Amino acid sequence: MPFDDNSKKQLLNIAQMPFIHQWVAAMPDVHLGKGATIGSVIPTVGAIIPAAVDVDLGCGMMAAKTTLTAADLPDSLEVLPTPFTADVEAVNCHHNYISREHHYGKDVWVTRKGAVSAQKGQLGIIPGSMGAKSFIVRGLGNAESFCSCSHGAGRVMSRTEAKRRVSLDEHKRAVAGVECRVDESVIDETPSAYKPIDKVMAAQSDLVEVLHTLKQVVCVKG
């Protein structure tokens, strides 16, 4: 998986802090972030790094199975039919938070910066880009990752770079078949700005098992 030099340097800087427990784990969606590397798991003893959580505090995802089928959907998905009911086995996971956990013989603070808890048997969500597949997964409890996995595909372009490099026509082709906004203001989320989600999933087959593969139908941004 792509792992740029700036992200490596950022991870090394954090890993050298004296209160790090064992090591800092990098997920396959790892990329440069503000305050800390996105896609990193940072275990600490006797200290917490507020900047490692930073502005995305509490960010997460929820998935719920509905009663809707393809036959219930109109030709245009601008207005979806209501009401719908959610399955009681909805999946709710956080990917930017601090948790008190036990790893390698110690109670530690675990900061997941763009990472999801993947304790053995725990359900999670790993989305692709606005034009790619997403996955419902079950954690394998991998100790070396501090029982964690990626929170998505991970960027290969910054938002500014994506808007500079990707044309509107390229973006339209990338999201063909998905009901979504297609204008210049959403190009920062274009699929080519992210790592290929299938490769990300292959790189973490020792962290999670895939239970369901989801086809993108609707994407709402902005």
C-alpha positions as CSV (number, residue, x, y, z in Angstrom):
1,M,0.0,0.0,0.0
2,P,1.2,3.6,-0.7
3,F,3.0,5.0,2.4
4,D,4.4,8.4,1.7
5,D,7.6,9.8,3.4
6,N,5.7,12.6,5.2
7,S,3.4,10.1,6.9
8,K,6.3,7.9,7.9
9,K,8.1,10.9,9.4
10,Q,5.0,11.9,11.3
11,L,4.5,8.4,12.7
12,L,8.2,8.2,13.8
13,N,7.9,11.5,15.6
14,I,4.9,10.2,17.6
15,A,6.5,6.8,18.2
16,Q,9.6,8.3,19.8
17,M,7.6,10.0,22.6
18,P,8.6,8.5,26.0
19,F,5.1,7.5,27.0
20,I,4.3,5.3,24.0
21,H,3.5,1.7,25.0
22,Q,5.2,-0.9,22.8
23,W,4.7,0.8,19.4
24,V,2.4,2.9,17.2
25,A,0.4,0.8,14.7
26,A,-0.3,2.0,11.2
27,M,-3.4,0.8,9.3
28,P,-3.4,0.2,5.6
29,D,-5.3,3.5,5.0
30,V,-2.6,5.5,6.6
31,H,-1.9,9.1,5.4
32,L,-0.7,12.4,6.6
33,G,-3.0,14.3,9.0
34,K,-3.1,17.4,11.2
35,G,-1.8,16.7,14.7
36,A,-1.3,12.9,14.1
37,T,-1.2,10.5,11.2
38,I,-4.7,9.4,10.0
39,G,-4.9,5.6,10.1
40,S,-2.8,5.3,13.3
41,V,-3.3,3.6,16.7
42,I,-1.4,5.3,19.5
43,P,-1.2,3.5,22.9
44,T,0.1,5.6,25.7
45,V,0.8,5.2,29.5
46,G,0.4,8.1,31.8
47,A,-0.3,10.6,29.1
48,I,-2.9,11.5,26.4
49,I,-2.1,13.5,23.2
50,P,-5.1,15.8,22.5
51,A,-3.7,16.8,19.1
52,A,-3.8,13.2,18.0
53,V,-7.6,13.3,18.1
54,D,-7.8,16.9,17.1
55,V,-10.7,18.4,15.2
56,D,-12.4,15.1,14.2
57,L,-13.2,14.1,17.8
58,G,-16.1,11.6,18.0
59,C,-16.2,11.0,14.2
60,G,-17.7,7.7,13.3
61,M,-20.2,5.7,11.2
62,M,-23.4,3.8,11.5
63,A,-24.9,1.1,9.3
64,A,-28.4,-0.3,9.5
65,K,-30.3,-2.7,7.4
66,T,-33.6,-1.3,6.1
67,T,-36.8,-2.8,4.8
68,L,-36.3,-1.1,1.4
69,T,-35.7,-3.3,-1.7
70,A,-34.8,-2.3,-5.2
71,A,-38.4,-2.4,-6.2
72,D,-39.3,0.2,-3.6
73,L,-36.9,2.8,-5.1
74,P,-38.0,5.4,-7.7
75,D,-36.2,6.0,-11.0
76,S,-34.7,9.1,-9.3
77,L,-33.2,8.7,-5.8
78,E,-33.4,12.4,-5.0
79,V,-36.3,11.6,-2.7
80,L,-36.4,8.2,-1.0
81,P,-39.6,6.6,0.1
82,T,-40.4,6.8,3.8
83,P,-40.9,5.4,6.4
84,F,-38.4,2.6,6.6
85,T,-37.4,0.5,9.6
86,A,-33.9,-0.4,10.7
87,D,-32.7,-3.8,11.7
88,V,-32.0,-4.2,15.4
89,E,-28.5,-5.4,14.6
90,A,-27.3,-2.0,13.4
91,V,-23.6,-1.4,13.4
92,N,-22.2,1.7,15.1
93,C,-18.5,2.3,15.3
94,H,-16.2,5.2,16.1
95,H,-13.0,6.0,14.4
96,N,-11.6,9.1,16.1
97,Y,-11.5,8.7,19.9
98,I,-9.6,7.6,23.0
99,S,-10.3,4.4,24.9
100,R,-9.0,2.8,28.1
101,E,-7.9,-0.7,27.2
102,H,-5.5,-3.5,28.3
103,H,-2.7,-4.4,25.9
104,Y,0.6,-6.2,26.4
105,G,0.3,-6.4,30.2
106,K,-0.7,-2.9,30.9
107,D,-3.8,-0.7,31.1
108,V,-3.2,2.0,28.5
109,W,-4.9,4.9,26.7
110,V,-5.5,3.9,23.1
111,T,-6.0,6.8,20.6
112,R,-7.5,5.6,17.3
113,K,-6.9,8.4,14.8
114,G,-8.9,7.3,11.7
115,A,-9.0,3.7,12.9
116,V,-11.7,1.3,14.1
117,S,-11.7,-1.1,17.1
118,A,-11.5,-4.6,15.8
119,Q,-11.7,-6.7,18.9
120,K,-12.3,-10.4,18.3
121,G,-15.9,-10.8,17.1
122,Q,-16.6,-7.0,17.1
123,L,-18.6,-5.7,14.1
124,G,-17.3,-2.6,12.2
125,I,-17.8,-0.6,9.0
126,I,-15.0,0.1,6.4
127,P,-16.3,2.4,3.7
128,G,-14.7,3.0,0.3
129,S,-14.9,6.3,-1.6
130,M,-18.1,7.8,-2.9
131,G,-17.8,5.6,-6.0
132,A,-16.5,2.4,-4.4
133,K,-17.7,-0.6,-2.3
134,S,-18.0,-0.6,1.5
135,F,-17.7,-3.5,3.9
136,I,-19.3,-4.7,7.1
137,V,-16.5,-6.6,8.9
138,R,-15.9,-8.7,12.0
139,G,-12.7,-8.1,14.1
140,L,-10.1,-10.8,14.5
141,G,-8.6,-9.3,17.6
142,N,-5.1,-8.9,16.2
143,A,-2.8,-8.0,19.2
144,E,-0.1,-6.3,17.1
145,S,-2.6,-3.7,15.7
146,F,-4.0,-3.2,19.3
147,C,-7.2,-4.9,18.0
148,S,-7.8,-2.2,15.3
149,C,-8.4,-1.9,11.6
150,S,-8.6,0.9,9.0
151,H,-11.6,3.3,9.0
152,G,-11.8,3.5,5.2
153,A,-9.7,3.6,2.0
154,G,-7.3,6.4,3.0
155,R,-6.3,9.4,0.9
156,V,-3.6,9.5,-1.8
157,M,-4.4,13.1,-2.7
158,S,-5.1,16.0,-0.4
159,R,-8.4,17.8,-0.9
160,T,-6.6,20.7,-2.6
161,E,-4.6,18.4,-4.8
162,A,-7.7,16.5,-5.9
163,K,-9.5,19.7,-7.0
164,R,-6.4,20.7,-8.9
165,R,-5.7,17.3,-10.6
166,V,-9.1,15.8,-11.3
167,S,-11.4,17.2,-13.9
168,L,-15.2,17.3,-13.6
169,D,-15.5,14.8,-16.5
170,E,-13.2,12.4,-14.8
171,H,-15.2,12.7,-11.6
172,K,-18.5,12.0,-13.4
173,R,-17.1,8.8,-14.9
174,A,-15.8,7.7,-11.5
175,V,-19.2,8.0,-9.9
176,A,-21.3,6.6,-12.7
177,G,-24.2,4.6,-11.4
178,V,-24.3,6.3,-8.1
179,E,-27.0,8.9,-7.2
180,C,-24.9,11.8,-5.9
181,R,-23.9,15.4,-6.5
182,V,-21.7,15.8,-9.5
183,D,-20.1,19.3,-9.4
184,E,-16.8,20.9,-8.8
185,S,-17.4,21.4,-5.1
186,V,-17.3,17.7,-4.3
187,I,-14.2,16.8,-6.4
188,D,-12.2,16.7,-3.1
189,E,-14.0,13.4,-2.5
190,T,-13.6,11.9,-5.9
191,P,-12.7,8.2,-5.9
192,S,-9.2,8.6,-7.4
193,A,-8.3,10.8,-4.4
194,Y,-8.4,7.5,-2.3
195,K,-6.5,4.3,-2.2
196,P,-8.2,1.3,-4.0
197,I,-10.5,-0.1,-1.3
198,D,-10.0,-3.8,-2.5
199,K,-6.2,-3.4,-1.9
200,V,-6.8,-1.9,1.5
201,M,-9.0,-4.8,2.5
202,A,-6.5,-7.3,1.2
203,A,-3.8,-5.6,3.3
204,Q,-5.8,-6.2,6.5
205,S,-7.0,-9.7,6.1
206,D,-5.3,-10.5,9.4
207,L,-7.2,-7.8,11.2
208,V,-10.8,-8.4,10.0
209,E,-13.0,-10.8,8.1
210,V,-15.5,-9.4,5.6
211,L,-19.1,-10.3,6.4
212,H,-20.9,-8.2,3.8
213,T,-19.8,-6.2,0.7
214,L,-22.1,-3.2,0.0
215,K,-22.7,-1.7,-3.4
216,Q,-22.8,2.1,-3.4
217,V,-26.2,3.4,-4.5
218,V,-26.6,6.8,-3.0
219,C,-23.9,9.2,-1.7
220,V,-24.8,12.5,0.1
221,K,-22.1,15.1,0.5
222,G,-22.6,18.8,1.3
